[in-house]
């Protein structure tokens, strides 16, 4: 049985899930342009890099970040759920998971970390792009088969990834996973199972195709295809959106 963070039980009651990605409340119709709005990406980024720059796993600041992400996924038409990520004794984080609103099994799951490891990096643009990808996909391609997961307790020891891989096992899901590690000025790199398909769209500076080869990768350990995308969000956002546009049910 999955355990939920005690700080987020009230949020779970508000979400009112009655199954994977389904909500008892009315479904929100997403609004906005049918493509990534980078002004909105930057606006989201400020919430994390300016207002919540330090988000250690299990902290109230990380809870606030999870609440923000959950709310905006709801506004984008999803019914997200919160899945517990153990941190240490009596301390838990949460993954914020949104499967396709139509209820189909996700063929691709896009992930991003939302905690911070204390390295002082600005990660808000990556989270902002994650939220905009989710919104734009639902506006432009309402029958898509893409899920989204914001990972808690991820930076450093990848506890969020391990919890998500276990969640897939428990639910009988086998999506291809695309992990985003994005930041301003980052060199564009795509490596892993889907690298060839992604780099056919737009040339990049470096690519390694074939099976994913990441150290201590929970997704590969569970037999899932896994692709890592690194770079500046404005440089890789269009690549990801065009790739995900082809992931239909």
C-alpha positions in Angstrom: 0.0 0.0 0.0 1.3 3.5 -0.9 1.8 5.9 2.0 1.1 9.6 1.7 3.0 12.4 3.3 1.2 13.6 6.4 1.7 17.2 5.4 -0.3 16.5 2.2 -3.2 14.4 3.4 -5.5 17.5 3.4 -4.5 18.2 -0.2 -5.4 14.6 -1.1 -8.9 15.1 0.3 -9.2 18.2 -1.8 -8.1 16.5 -4.9 -10.6 13.7 -4.3 -9.1 11.0 -6.4 -11.1 7.8 -6.9 -8.5 5.9 -8.9 -5.3 6.6 -10.9 -5.5 10.1 -12.2 -9.2 10.4 -11.8 -11.1 13.0 -9.7 -14.5 13.0 -8.2 -14.7 16.7 -8.8 -15.5 18.4 -12.2 -12.7 18.2 -14.8 -11.1 21.6 -15.5 -10.9 22.6 -19.2 -7.4 23.9 -19.8 -6.9 27.3 -21.4 -4.2 29.2 -23.1 -2.3 28.8 -26.4 -1.8 25.4 -28.0 2.0 25.7 -27.7 4.6 26.5 -25.0 4.3 30.0 -23.6 7.8 30.9 -22.5 6.5 34.0 -20.6 4.5 31.6 -18.4 7.6 29.4 -18.1 9.5 32.3 -16.7 6.6 33.3 -14.4 6.6 29.8 -12.9 10.3 29.9 -12.6 10.2 33.0 -10.4 7.9 31.2 -7.9 10.7 28.7 -7.3 13.9 30.5 -7.9 12.9 33.7 -6.1 10.1 32.8 -3.6 11.1 29.2 -2.8 14.8 28.9 -3.7 15.6 26.4 -1.0 13.4 23.2 -1.0 15.1 20.5 1.0 13.4 17.1 0.9 10.6 16.8 3.4 10.6 20.5 4.3 7.7 22.9 4.4 9.2 24.7 1.5 9.1 21.5 -0.6 5.5 21.0 0.5 4.7 24.5 -0.8 6.4 23.7 -4.1 4.4 20.4 -4.4 1.2 22.3 -3.6 1.9 24.9 -6.4 2.7 22.1 -8.9 -0.4 20.1 -8.0 -2.6 23.2 -8.3 -1.3 24.1 -11.8 -1.6 20.5 -13.0 -5.2 20.7 -12.0 -5.7 24.0 -13.8 -4.2 22.3 -16.9 -7.0 19.7 -16.8 -5.3 16.8 -15.0 -6.3 15.0 -11.8 -2.9 14.7 -10.1 -2.2 12.5 -7.1 0.5 12.6 -4.4 2.6 9.5 -3.8 4.9 9.3 -0.8 8.7 9.3 -1.1 10.5 8.2 2.1 13.3 10.5 3.2 14.3 9.4 6.7 12.6 8.4 9.9 9.3 10.3 10.3 10.2 12.5 7.2 8.6 12.0 3.8 8.4 13.9 0.5 5.9 13.3 -2.3 5.9 12.8 -6.0 3.1 14.7 -7.8 1.8 12.4 -10.5 -0.6 13.2 -13.4 -1.6 10.5 -15.9 -3.4 11.4 -19.2 -6.8 13.0 -18.4 -8.6 10.6 -20.7 -7.6 7.7 -18.3 -5.5 5.8 -20.8 -2.2 4.4 -19.6 0.7 6.8 -20.2 3.0 5.8 -23.1 5.5 8.4 -22.0 6.1 9.9 -18.5 7.9 13.3 -18.3 9.6 13.9 -15.0 11.4 16.8 -13.3 12.8 17.2 -9.8 11.3 20.0 -7.7 13.4 19.7 -4.5 16.8 21.3 -4.2 20.1 19.7 -3.1 21.7 22.8 -1.7 23.9 23.3 -4.8 22.5 26.8 -5.3 21.3 26.1 -8.8 18.3 27.8 -10.4 15.9 25.0 -11.3 12.7 27.0 -11.7 12.9 27.2 -15.5 12.9 23.4 -15.7 9.8 23.1 -13.4 8.2 26.0 -15.4 8.7 24.1 -18.7 7.4 20.9 -17.1 4.1 22.7 -16.2 3.8 24.4 -19.6 4.4 21.2 -21.5 1.6 19.6 -19.4 -0.8 22.5 -20.1 0.0 22.9 -23.8 -0.2 19.2 -24.5 -3.7 19.1 -23.0 -4.8 22.1 -25.1 -3.3 21.1 -28.4 -3.7 17.3 -28.1 -6.5 16.4 -25.6 -6.3 12.7 -26.5 -2.6 12.5 -25.8 -1.0 9.6 -23.9 1.6 11.5 -21.9 1.9 11.6 -18.1 3.8 14.0 -15.9 5.5 13.5 -12.6 7.3 16.1 -10.4 9.7 14.3 -8.2 10.4 15.1 -4.6 13.6 14.1 -2.7 15.2 13.6 -6.1 18.3 15.8 -6.2 21.2 13.8 -4.8 20.1 10.2 -4.3 17.1 9.9 -6.7 14.6 8.8 -4.1 11.8 10.3 -6.2 12.8 8.3 -9.2 12.9 5.1 -7.1 9.5 5.7 -5.7 8.0 6.4 -9.2 9.5 3.3 -10.6 7.9 1.3 -7.7 4.6 3.1 -8.4 4.7 1.9 -12.0 5.3 -1.6 -10.9 2.4 -1.5 -8.5 0.1 -0.1 -11.1 1.3 -2.3 -13.9 2.5 0.6 -16.0 5.4 0.5 -18.4 5.9 4.0 -19.9 9.0 5.3 -21.5 10.4 7.9 -19.1 11.9 11.3 -20.2 13.7 13.1 -17.3 14.4 16.8 -17.6 17.4 18.4 -15.9 17.2 21.9 -17.2 18.8 25.2 -16.3 19.6 28.6 -17.9 22.7 28.4 -20.1 23.0 24.6 -19.9 24.5 22.8 -22.9 22.0 20.7 -24.8 22.5 17.0 -24.2 20.1 14.1 -24.8 21.0 10.6 -23.8 19.1 7.3 -23.5 16.5 5.2 -25.2 14.6 7.9 -27.1 17.6 10.0 -28.0 17.5 9.1 -31.7 13.9 10.0 -32.1 14.3 13.3 -30.3 17.5 14.4 -32.1 15.9 13.7 -35.5 13.8 16.8 -34.9 16.5 19.3 -34.0 20.3 18.8 -34.1 22.0 19.0 -30.7 25.6 19.3 -29.5 25.9 15.9 -28.1 23.8 12.7 -28.1 24.3 9.1 -27.1 21.7 6.7 -28.5 20.9 3.1 -27.6 19.8 1.9 -24.1 20.0 4.3 -21.3 23.2 4.0 -19.3 22.9 6.0 -16.1 24.5 5.2 -12.8 22.1 3.7 -10.3 19.1 4.4 -12.5 15.9 3.2 -10.9 14.0 3.3 -14.2 16.5 1.2 -16.2 16.7 -1.2 -13.2 12.9 -1.7 -13.5 13.2 -2.5 -17.2 11.9 0.9 -18.5 13.2 2.9 -21.4 14.7 6.1 -20.0 15.9 9.2 -21.7 17.7 12.2 -20.0 17.3 15.7 -21.5 19.6 18.4 -20.4 19.9 22.0 -21.6 18.4 25.4 -21.6 14.6 25.2 -21.4 14.1 27.6 -24.4 16.4 25.3 -26.4 14.8 22.0 -25.7 11.2 23.0 -25.0 10.2 22.9 -28.7 12.0 19.6 -29.2 10.1 17.9 -26.4 6.8 19.4 -27.5 7.1 18.2 -31.0 8.2 14.8 -29.9 5.3 14.5 -27.4 2.8 15.6 -30.0 3.3 12.3 -31.7 2.5 10.3 -28.5 -1.2 9.8 -29.1 -3.5 7.1 -27.7 
